[in-house]
Structure formats: C-alpha cells, structure tokens
Amino acid sequence: MEKMVGQRVRAARMRRQMTQAELARATDIDQSRISRIERGEYLPSTSNLLALKATLGVSVGNLLGEKAAAPAPKPDSGQALAKGLKELLGNAALLEALAVTQSEVDWLMTIDGSDEAGVNQWLSVLVAYRGLRNNIN
C-alpha cells in the first residue's frame, strides 16, 4: 500500500509541476519524508495526508487509492480510434492516475492519429494539451 500511495503522491505533485522541495515547504513536511513517501518507504500520517490533500488538490481517498464514484471515461464505441489511443483509453488505472477528464478524452478523440502512434505518443499529446490549457488559464 505504501508504494501505491507514494506513486499517487508523486503523480499529483508532478501534475502540479512541483519539486519535492516545493511540496515540502508548502505542506511543512520534511523533504526527506516526502522522498520516502514517494518511494513507498513511509505511509503518511493523517496530518501529512491532510496537508498533501490541501496542497495537491486531490482527495485523501484518491491518495489512498479509493475508486472514484464515476467510471473511467470511455470513448464512443461507434468511433474508429487509433491503436495507441485505444490502448490509452482502455487503461483505467492509468487514466485514474493521471486524472484524465472526460473533456480531455473527448478532445483526444477529435485527433486523426496514426495507427503507428503508441500510448507514449498519445500521453505526450495529452501533456502538451494540458500545458497549453494551463498557459491560457
């Protein structure tokens, strides 16, 4: 469980484009402890979880791996999709870890992608889209 919590903390921190040092300052948790949490060597205390929740903008349930009430976004079954995009959209755990929204899925499905493009290329497109969207907002 510690390893999964650590992976979720790291993913949330990376989505916020924060370093471990920045997260440590924002949460008042020692940086070495943040590192140990992310490596799965330490399970955060309740107070640490609450500080991480507030700073990272995620629920404690998300950090602990509780399943979301809503199912993972699914593409419209009638639409032909590129192979790599099908793989990405079929990986519910990855979609949840990246907090992919339905609007992002809808946007990805508008792209006429090559069947040679793999999951990593589609993830790069998603990251670029998020970066552009964040720069606009």
C-alpha positions in Angstrom: 0.0 0.0 0.0 2.8 2.4 0.8 4.3 2.1 -2.7 0.9 2.9 -4.3 0.3 5.9 -2.0 3.8 7.1 -2.9 3.1 6.7 -6.6 -0.1 8.7 -6.3 1.6 11.5 -4.3 4.3 11.7 -6.9 1.8 11.8 -9.8 -0.2 14.5 -8.1 3.0 16.5 -7.4 4.1 16.2 -11.0 0.7 17.3 -12.3 1.2 20.4 -10.2 4.7 20.8 -11.6 6.2 21.0 -8.2 9.5 19.8 -6.9 9.8 17.7 -3.7 11.4 20.8 -2.1 8.4 23.0 -3.1 5.9 20.4 -1.8 7.8 20.1 1.4 7.7 23.9 2.0 4.0 24.1 1.1 3.0 21.2 3.4 5.5 21.7 6.2 6.6 18.1 5.7 10.3 17.4 5.7 11.7 16.9 2.2 13.3 13.6 3.1 9.9 12.4 4.4 8.3 13.4 1.1 11.0 11.4 -0.7 10.4 8.4 1.5 6.6 8.7 0.9 7.1 8.8 -2.8 9.5 5.8 -2.8 6.9 3.8 -0.8 9.1 3.6 2.3 6.8 5.6 4.6 3.0 5.8 4.8 2.0 9.4 5.5 0.3 10.1 8.8 -3.2 11.5 8.9 -1.9 15.1 9.3 0.5 14.5 6.4 -2.3 13.2 4.2 -4.4 16.3 5.0 -1.5 18.6 4.2 -0.8 16.8 0.9 -4.5 16.8 0.1 -4.8 20.6 0.5 -1.6 21.4 -1.4 -2.0 18.9 -4.2 -5.7 19.5 -4.7 -6.7 15.8 -4.5 -8.8 13.9 -2.1 -7.4 11.7 0.7 -9.4 8.9 -0.9 -7.5 9.5 -4.2 -4.2 9.3 -2.4 -5.2 6.1 -0.7 -6.5 4.6 -3.9 -10.2 4.6 -3.3 -12.1 4.0 -6.5 -13.8 7.1 -7.9 -17.6 7.0 -7.9 -17.8 7.7 -11.7 -16.3 5.1 -14.1 -13.3 5.9 -16.2 -14.0 7.9 -19.3 -14.8 5.7 -22.3 -14.8 6.6 -25.9 -17.9 6.4 -28.1 -17.9 2.8 -29.2 -19.0 3.7 -32.7 -15.9 5.7 -33.4 -12.8 4.3 -35.1 -9.7 5.1 -33.0 -6.0 4.8 -33.5 -4.5 1.8 -31.8 -2.4 3.7 -29.3 -5.3 5.8 -28.3 -7.5 2.7 -27.8 -4.8 1.3 -25.5 -4.6 4.5 -23.5 -8.4 4.8 -23.1 -8.6 1.1 -22.2 -6.2 1.5 -19.3 -8.5 2.6 -16.5 -5.7 2.6 -13.9 -3.6 5.0 -16.0 -6.5 7.3 -16.7 -7.3 7.4 -13.0 -3.6 8.0 -12.0 -3.4 10.9 -14.5 -6.8 12.2 -13.5 -7.9 12.3 -17.2 -11.2 14.1 -17.6 -14.0 13.3 -20.0 -13.4 16.6 -21.7 -9.8 15.5 -22.3 -10.9 12.2 -23.7 -13.4 13.9 -26.0 -10.6 16.3 -27.2 -8.2 13.4 -27.8 -10.8 11.6 -29.8 -11.0 14.5 -32.2 -7.4 14.0 -33.4 -6.9 11.9 -36.5 -3.9 10.0 -35.3 -1.7 7.4 -36.9 -2.1 3.8 -36.0 1.7 3.8 -35.5 1.5 6.2 -32.6 1.7 4.3 -29.3 0.4 5.1 -25.9 3.5 7.2 -25.0 2.9 9.5 -28.0 -0.7 9.9 -27.0 0.4 10.8 -23.5 2.7 13.4 -24.9 -0.2 14.9 -26.8 -2.2 15.0 -23.6 0.6 16.6 -21.6 1.1 19.2 -24.3 -2.7 19.9 -24.3 -2.7 20.4 -20.6 0.4 22.7 -20.8 -1.3 24.9 -23.4 -4.6 24.9 -21.5 -2.8 25.9 -18.3 -0.9 28.7 -20.1 -4.2 30.1 -21.4 -5.9 30.0 -17.9 
